[in-house]
Amino acid sequence: MRTDRSVSIPTLLEIAPGTMDALGDLLPGVAVDLARPLVGTGGEQTAEVAERAREQLPRASVLAGLDGDPASVEAVAHEIRTRNATCCLAVGGGRVIDTVKYASAQTGVPFVSVPTALSHDGICSPIASLVGADGRRQSLAAVMPAAVVVDLAVVRAGPPRATRAGAGDLLSNLTALQDWRLAAARGRDTFDGYSALIAEASAHAFLYLAGAAEELSLETLARGLVLSGLAMATAGTSRPCSGAEHLISHALDGLLRGEARLHGEQVALGTLVAAEAHGGVPEELRAAFRTLGLPRRAADLGLEPDVVVEAVLTAPSTRPERYTILDEIDLSRGPVEELVARALGD
């Protein structure tokens, strides 16, 4: 059992409309050196938002086209060293944030998370999810951001699909925590109640407000994803927010390769399967999926049920050390087909 705890948390957290155009006022109060900032961003749409960030920081340079792969990480690290950057801003979606986060960890430069979409809980976590050359997603140790700035107006203007993906990732905390408790009961992991409390409370808060007004729901989602990142940092592992549902998503990444769907979409399907394996999908969770428009059937992601079945069958092999409910059920094809049919039959 841990007898001490030291957790790095962002010095600044701002979640409100209009924060993108206030970076010049917000960041000087943060413990980052703004002498030579590097702004990392993605494609055309996020690059336009990144330009607004650059205008707030006259000494900043911009590196666009980041895509969450090893080449993007190397490009950021090279730019940091070449320009002797004093800090990095990640302005974009999950791929951009994970790219800058990992490159910053490799070079020892602090970074600021400025998400343009709430697509997953990586906006404030010490873990980077990157796609390797083989098309498989890897979770790598990185660093917590020095600051997190979420402009709700920017996020609201983004793709609704990305927001739904973030909702799927946040709600998956509920099955991830069931798996963590199970693993601890079997002597396969150590459970941390404090971290679990943070992850569970953030998911439940969003679950109960899923049908609320858009602005309230969006802000609750942003806060929930930030808290999920804090839960992982506190636990020193992704366990509070990653269980069987994430293993199923990892397996789908491998099966679909370049055709993989958004991480949070895949995790949403995995959450239903994991919940069913744990004894049944709670009605309030199904209701939230319906209200939020989350995928509830394989066809909602353009997949055949057999693909999801195959993902469940191969999921444990993606992280053999991570004990989940999938290690306790019959993983013969017939029973798994029945499980998937029950889980995704609504």
C-alpha positions, 0 to 999 in steps of 0.5 A: 500500500502506498504511504505517500503521494506526490502528484503534479497537477496543472498550475492553471485550469480555465474552462469557459467561453472565450479563453482562446483569445485570452491566452496572452492574459492567462499564461503569464501567471503560469509557471512556464517560460513564454520566451520562445513558445512552440504551438503544435497543431493539426490540420487546416481547421485546428491550424486556424484556431492555433493561429489565434493562439499564436496572435496572443503570444507574439514570440511563438512559432507554429508547427502544423500537421501533427497526427499522433504518430512517431513521425509527428513526435519526432518533428515536435522534438526536433523543433523544440531542440532547433528553436530552443523552445521554452514551452509547447502549446498543444492546440488541437484534438487528441492526436495533437495533444498526445503528440506534443505531450509525449515530445515535451516529456522526451525533451523536458519542456513543459506543455500547455493543453488547449483542446479544440475538441473534447474527444477523450480524457488525454486533455489532462493526463500523464499518458500519451496514446500514440499509433505505432507504425503497425497501426496499433495504439500504444499508451506511453508515460508522459507528463501532466500539462502545466496548464489546461485551457478549454474554450467552450465556444471553440469546442462547441463549434467543433464536430459533434462526433468528437464530443460524443467520443469524449462522452464515451471515454468519460462514461467508460470510467464506470466499467473500468472501475469495476474491472479495477476492483475485480483485479484487486479482489483477485490479487492481480492489482492494487486498488486506490480508493482516492483515485477511484473516487475522482474517476467515478464522481466525474463519470456519474456527474456527467451521467446524471447531467447527460440530458441537461442544457448543451452548455452545462453538459459541455462544461460538465464533460470538460471538467469530467475529462480533466478529473479523469486525467487527474485520477490517472495521475493520482493513481500512477496508472490508467486503471481508474479510466481503462479496463476491458472496454479499452482493451476491446478498443485496442483490439479494434484498432488492430483489426481495423488498422487505418479504418479505426473509428474515434477512440471514444466511439470504440470505447463506448461500444466496449463499455456496453460489452464490459457492463454486460459481462459484469452482469448487465448494462444499467438502464441509466447507462443505456438511457444516457447512450440514447440521449447522447447519441453514442453508438449502441450497435456495431452498425452505428460505427459501420461495423459488422457484429462479427468484428466486435466479437473478434475484438472481444476475443482478442482484447485480453492479448492487447494488454495481458497484464491487465486483469479484467472481466474478460479474464473471468468469462468464457471466451469461446466464440459462441458465448462471446457472440451471445454476450455481444448480441445482448450488449449491443441489442438495444 
